[in-house]
Amino acid sequence: MAYLPMLLGLVPVVAWRCARTRHPDRLWQITGATYGLIVAPFSLGLYATYYIPILGLLTGLLGGALTLIHGPVGFRLAISLGIVPPGKVMDSQGHVAVALLNGAIWGAVYYFVGFFVDRARLRRGASRRRKRQPERV
């Protein structure tokens, strides 16, 4: 049960494959948004693999690092908004609220990263197309 959040890692892969065929001009926007939505619970799932021998050490350390980056943002925002009381142990409703806030925050952040990657990619592709066109006499 603890490893189920790792299945969330398939969501950005499926989104990438669908966007590659249907919306290639927005490939990284779609992929970034879906990655941002699942990165917090996915990193906790990676961290849960820490106790698997040999392979789990690497994935657990990666999950721990990702959790340290992506976890506190939603938690601090939930405390600031009064959703989670400060100085108390969170219950399951608090965990759900923090996960939803993390998804909204990181989904937007990675969407904009993908937006700028797509924009640079389209500009580079347009400049290459202009260079390849032969001059007409």
N, C-alpha and C positions, 0 to 999 in steps of 0.2 A: 504494500500500500504506500510505503514511503517513497517508492521509486516512480509512482504514477506521474508526478509533475515532469519527469524527464520525457514523457510522451508528448508534452507540449512543444518540444523541440521540433516536432514534425510540422507544426502549423506554419512557421515561416518558410520551410522548405516547399510545402505544397503551394503556398502563396507565391513564392518565387517562380515555381514551374508554371502556374497559371498565368501570372503576370508576364512572363517571358513570351508566351504565345498570344495573349489577348491584348495586353497593354505594354508593349516593349518600351514606350517612351516614359512610362511611369514605373519601371521595374523596381528601382531601389526605394521609391516612396512607399510602395505597397509592402515590400519586404521589410523595410525599416519599421513601418507602423505595426506590422504583425509581430515582429521581433520585440519591439518595445512593450507590446501588450502582455507578452508572456515571459519577459526576461526575469522578473522577480521570482515567481514561483519555479521557473525552470532552474534558476541558480540555486534555489533551496534543494531541488531534486538532485542536482549535481553534487551539492555538499553532502547529501545523504549517502552518496556512494563512497564516502571516505573510508568506511570500514570494509570494503571489498578488497581482498588482497591484491597487491601489485598494481593493477589498473586503477583501482579505486583511489589510490593515493594521488595520482595526477588529476583525475576528474574531481576529487574532493577538494583539493587545493584550488583548482580553477573555480569551482562552485563557491568556495568560501570567499575568494577574492571578488567574484561577481556579486555575491550577497553583500559584502561590505560596501560596494559601490552603489548598488541599486536599492538596497533595503531601507536605509535610514531616511531617504528623502520623503517617501510616503508616510513613514512613521512620524517624522517631525511635522509634516503638514497636517496629519490627523490630530496631533496634539494641539497645534496652533488653531485648528478649526473647532476644537472642543469635541471631536468625535471620540477620541480616546482620552480618558482622564490621566493627567500626568502623575507619575509616582505610583501607579497601580499596575497590577498584572493584567495583561490583556486577555479577554475572553475570546471565544470564536468569532463573535460579531466584530470585535476590534481587528482581528486578523483579516477578516473579509474586507473590512473598510480600508485597511492599509494596502491590501493587495489591489483593490480597485483603484485607489489613488495612485499607487505605483504604476499600474497599467495605463492610466490616463496621462500621467506625467511622462513616463518613458516612451509611451507610444507617440506622443507629440514630439519629443526630442528626437527620436530616431526617424520619425517621418520627415522632419526638417533636414536632418542629415541626408536622408535619401533624396530629398528634393534638390539639395545642392549638388549631390553626386549626379543625379539625372540631368540637371541643367548643364553641368560641366561636360558630361558625356555627350549630350546633344549638340552643344557648341563645338566640341572637338570633332564630332562626326560631320557637322555642317561645314567646318573649315576643311576637312579632308575631301569632302565631295567637291568643294569649289576648286581645290588644287588639282583634282584628277580630271576635271572637264577640259577637253582640248579646246584650244582657241579656234573660233570659226573665222574663216577668211571670206 
